[in-house]
Amino acid sequence: MDAIDAVFYEEVEEDQKLVSAYAFFNSEEGNLVLKDLLKYCYWGAQDPTMLDESDAKSVLATQRVLWRIKAMLNCKVSAGNGEDNE
């Protein structure tokens, strides 16, 4: 795990309902969706030095979505399980 992935993996804790929803990506259909999304997260033929600020932000935003999915697939379930104790 590199330093960037560690930010999204380590100590991630979410409620059971949200964790269960992200479990879709562990299914065969979810795997197809992830493979499709990955196509749009690579630099492609563009040279990163030729990208303007808005292009770089778009690429980073799509990568953050995938990092979030990865984090949710590896997170801990919180003790509260999404219930409000107020």
N, C-alpha and C positions, 0 to 999 in steps of 0.2 A: 504494500500500500504506500503510495507516495504522499507527500505532505498535503497536497490539495485534496485528495480523497479522504485523508484523515479528518479534515475539517467537517466533512459530511457524514462520516461513519461513527466517530468516537462520541460516546455519551449521547447519542440521539435517543430520545425517549418520547413516545407518543401514545395516545389512547388506543384501545383495542379496535374500535370501529374504524379508525383511520388506517391502522396497520392492516386490518383485514381487507380493506378496499384496495390497498396497494398490492396485496397478495395476488391480484389478477396478473401481475407481471411475471409471476412464477409459473403461470399456465402456458400451454402451447399457444393459445391465441395472444396472450400478453407478450410472449417472446416474439411473435410476428410483428406486433406493434412496436416493440423496442427496436427491432432490426430496421423497420421502416423509418423510425425517428432518427436513428443513427446516421442515415443517409444525409440528413439535413443539418447535422452537427459538425461535419468535417469542413475543413477549409476548401476542399475541392481544388479546382484548377487555379483558383485565385492565389496570387502571391500575397501573403499577409502584409508585406510592406507596401502594397498598393491599395489596401483597404482604407477607407476613411473611418472616422470615429463611429459613425452610425453602423457601419458594417461590423466592426469589431464588437460593438455592444450587442448586436443581434446574435452573433455567434456565441458570445459568452452567455447570453440569456438562454439559448437553447441547450447549451452544455449544463447550465445550472438545473434545468428541468431534469435531465438525465441523472445528474448527481443526486437530486432530491429523491428520485425513484430508487436509486441504489441505496441511499441512506435508509429509506423506509423499509426496504427489503432486509436490512441488516440491523434494524433498531430494536430497542427493548420496549416492551409494553409497559406503560406507566401504571402505577398502583391504582390510580383513580379510575381507570378505564373510561375516561370521558365524562364522568358524572360530576355534577356541581355539588359541592358540600356546603353550600351557603345556607 
